[in-house]
Each structure stands twice: as C-alpha cells, then as structure tokens.
Amino acid sequence: MKFIELNNVSKVYRNGVTALANVSVSIDKGEFVFVIGLTASGKSTFIKTLYREEKPTSGTVMVGGLNVGKIRNGRVYKLRRKIGIVFQDFKLLPKLTVYENVAFALECVGMKSSEIRPRVMSALERVGLKHKVRSFPGELSGGEQQRVCIARAIVNRPKLLICDEPTGNLDPDTSREIMKVIEGINKDLGTTIIMATHDRDIVNRMKKRVLLIEHGVLVGDYAKGSYKTHESN
Amino acid sequence: MRAIRIFGRSIRDAFKSVLRNFSLSIASIMCTTITLILVSVAVVCAANIENATKSIEDELSIVVYLNSSVTEEEIENIRADIESQENVADITFKSKTEWKEEMSAYDDTFETVLNYLDENPLMDSFILKVNDVEHLSETSEYIKSITGVDTVKYGEGMVEDIVSAFDVVEKIVVVVVIALIFVTAFLISNTIKLTIFSRRNAIEIMRLVGASNISIKLPFIFEGFIIGLIGAIIPICVTIYGYVILYDVLNGHVFSNMIVLIKPFNFVLFVSLALVILGAIVGMIGSMRAVGKYLKI
C-alpha cells in the first residue's frame, strides 16, 4: 500500500462550489511532491483533506494507513501528531517564545521536559535558529518565523510534512533558503513532503514530482523533473 | 504520568496566560469582582431577613387559658386535642399555682392581692409554640372552639403583619439573589468568551499541532478558575469588613431590638466561601463553554 492514497476524492462546499472532483493519486514514502494550480483551483482543499481540516464529500483519503475522512472530531489530534504542517502565515502563538512554540507540539503529547529540550534544540538547529530561542515571534523576520514554523512541524519527527504555500509571504532569497531547509528535511530525514505553491520559479528549479490541479480536477501528474520540460514545450 | 504532566503544564500555562493577556484578564477579574459584590450584598440581606423572621417566629407563643371549672381529666383531653394540631410544635402546661408563684415573685403588690383572696383567681393554661406563623390565626381559632378553653392570647394582628411582610421581602430577595447569580454566570462567561475569542487563532494552532481537545481546554479552564478566585478577593474583603463595621455601627440590630442581625462570625466566612466557590465555578464553566465553541470543525 502506498503511503498516501486518494481515491475518487470529491469535495463540494455547502455553497455548492466544487473544490475537488474525483481526484485519485498515490504518493510513496519519502517523495517530494509539489501541488500547483491557480488561486481557487482546489489545491488548498487538496492539502486540507490530508490533515482532516476538510472532510471529503465522497471518496477516501488514506494517510499512513489511516482513513482520514472517517476520523471523528475528538480523534483528529492523533492524525495531527503524525504529520507536520507548515503554513503560509506561519501560525505561531504570538505570546509564546520561539522555544515554547516549538516545544508546544511535544508538550501536548505529554512528553517529559527532559526529552523535549534536546528535541526542540535539534529542530531549531536544523532550521538555523538556535540563537533565537528566547525571542517572541513578533521580534523575528518573516523568514525566521517560517523557520520556527518548520521546526515546530518537524519536532515530533513526522513521516509527512505538509506545506501550504510556505514561501507565499516571503521574498525570493528568503524563499530559496526556506526551500533548502525543506529539501534538507526530505533528504536527511526521509520525510515525505507535499507542498502547495504557485511559485513557478521554485517548482522549475527543484525538479520534483508535480501535481497540477485546475478547477478541482487533477489535470497533470508530472514525474520528477518532467514538469519544466512540459512547460517549455 | 502523562496525564499528570499535561495537567501540570495546563496549570503553568494558565498562570502564564493570565499574565501575558493581562489587560483581558483584568477585564474579566473586574467583571467578576463587581458582580460578586452585588451577590454578596444580596446574600447578606437575604440571610438577615431570614434570620429576623426566624427569631420573631421563635419568640412567638400562644397562651391558652382554661376555664376554672375544668377537671384534670378534661385538661388531659384538651392537651391531646391541641397536640393533634399539625401546626403545634410544642406544648407546655402551666398551672394556676405556677402563675401565682411567678406573679408573686415578679411584684409584691400581686403577692399581697393574691394572698388576700381565698381562692386563686388565675387560670390553668397551656403555652404553645407553632411551626408556621402564617397559620397562627387558624390554629388559635380552632383551639378557642375546644370546650373548656376560656381564651386564647397572642400578639394578634401586629406579629402576623410583620411576619408576612418579612416573608414577602424574603421571597423577593431570594429571587434577586438567584437572578444575580445567573447574571454573574452570564457576565463572567461572556467576558471570558470575549477574551477567548481574541485567542481563537491560538486554539486553532493548538489543534493543528495535535493537541487533544482536553489538553486545549484544561489551561483555559484553569485560567477561568484563577480569574474567578482573584475576582473574589475584593468582594470577600468588602463582605468581611463591610459587615463587621455595619454590625458594630448598628449595635447588632435594625429599627428595634426585635430585628437582630446575624453575628458577623462565622457568617461572613460562610458568605466568603460561597463567593470563592461561585467565582471559581462560574469562571471554569464560562471558559469551558467558550473554548468548546472553537473545538468543533
């Protein structure tokens, strides 16, 4: 069985908008996949069904053997602990320090403080922010905040890292740095990465597998490195 | 172990959150303080009115004078008849000899006059306590109708009026207290709701990083608890100092010696305890309800 499998997944919102229409796709463990498409194409909905922020109207979403659509509200946290999520707007807790923000993901699992500290420090080291542990998010630049968000996402060593437009709010140079960090996580830790983006430059440069969604339909599934070729043709 | 750790961290986070969201915490605390003061005043009034009514009722007794011709056997029958009345709480017999002794001891003139007469002109009597002053007149009417009973005496009219007036006031105050408690619960839980509304992003983030519902709720519940406790401090001071001073100034009674105030200790301590519990519980429930709203998808 594949690590992630979507079978005929459709999502129709209450207002009648179809965000996903019969999407079927499978992703292996350790893959790095871009999900691209225009604004309102359904790529965000696609990403959200993976971490059960949205329930599919029909079809099944399997992540690591779990039928995501079937998980009850009170049990969603069990899925969330197995995946890391990085957001465009960082979603850091403004009243917590960098250390506390990262440690939070482990604290809510009930991990011992003595185990939390080395884990948090190593996650912060990976994103290059070890020296900012005591800062509050408001005191950091956009790129630094995104690194904290990444550190928080990987601190519980998830098998899957979901990134929803992580470079959307950042300048090209900072974006490149963030992508380096994310690629490092994929290579060094073997974490599966699914990243929604509309930054064509990044997609072209990194030559990864690309899923193209248009009007809720998966119109293209390009193998590693083939997307740029396709575009230039 | 894990549950204890989550519990401990929730308490720590609650304290942190009270401090880091200081202005919002102050708003909730002030709201709690003001409503608890109102509750305290209402509770003190209600308890004192209740107390005054009780003490007047306790003081009240009916004296039943018997015809001078009744025999011992008839007296026993009359006693049994009176005792069968539900409203009669207590009955004691006082013979005319006892009356004579009591009156003689009270005043020399009585003694002289009574000794001058050959026969004791006084009457045997029963002294009754009643359960319910509201039905005083009905009870006395019935007793009057028993053969062998000469007269029935009690503070007709006035006592009943006072007691029934107190009864109305007491009922009103009880309604006010209950209403106030609801208003307090509503106000506190709404203020906390507002403070939590401003932190709905934080709740969303907690859910996204895999916090279970209970570990999200716990810090907020403790926060409500802390706010309730802190909010109760000033009302407690107001209650203790305010009531003790009031008691001293009024010398322990209002209007007349008949309406006695409750002694400040341990009364104020009970009221304080009630305020702490009310503040804490309402704070906790308010927070719980408010967070619950953001935990559904």
Contacts between the chains, C-beta under 8 A, distances in Angstrom:
chain1	res1	chain2	res2	distance
A	51	B	208	7.6
A	53	B	208	7.9
A	53	B	297	7.3
A	55	B	297	7.8
A	73	B	295	7.7
A	73	B	296	6.4
A	73	B	297	5.8
A	74	B	212	7.8
A	74	B	213	5.8
A	76	B	207	7.2
A	76	B	297	7.6
A	77	B	207	7.1
A	77	B	210	4.8
A	77	B	211	6.1
A	77	B	212	4.5
A	77	B	213	7.4
A	78	B	210	7.8
A	79	B	210	8.0
A	80	B	207	7.2
A	80	B	208	6.4
A	80	B	209	6.6
A	80	B	210	3.6
A	81	B	210	3.7
A	85	B	208	5.7
A	85	B	209	7.7
A	91	B	201	7.3
A	91	B	204	7.4
A	91	B	205	4.9
A	91	B	208	6.7
A	92	B	205	7.5
A	93	B	202	5.3
A	93	B	205	5.8
A	95	B	16	7.9
A	95	B	17	7.3
A	95	B	20	4.4
A	95	B	21	7.1
A	95	B	202	7.6
A	104	B	206	7.5
A	104	B	209	6.3
A	104	B	211	7.8
A	105	B	209	4.2
A	105	B	210	6.5
A	107	B	6	7.9
A	107	B	9	5.5
A	108	B	6	7.4
A	108	B	206	6.8
A	108	B	209	6.8
A	108	B	210	6.2
A	108	B	211	3.7
A	108	B	212	6.9
A	108	B	215	5.0
A	108	B	216	7.9
A	109	B	210	6.9
A	110	B	2	3.5
A	110	B	3	7.2
A	110	B	5	5.1
A	110	B	6	5.0
A	110	B	215	7.9
A	111	B	5	7.9
A	112	B	5	7.0
A	152	B	209	6.4
A	156	B	210	7.4
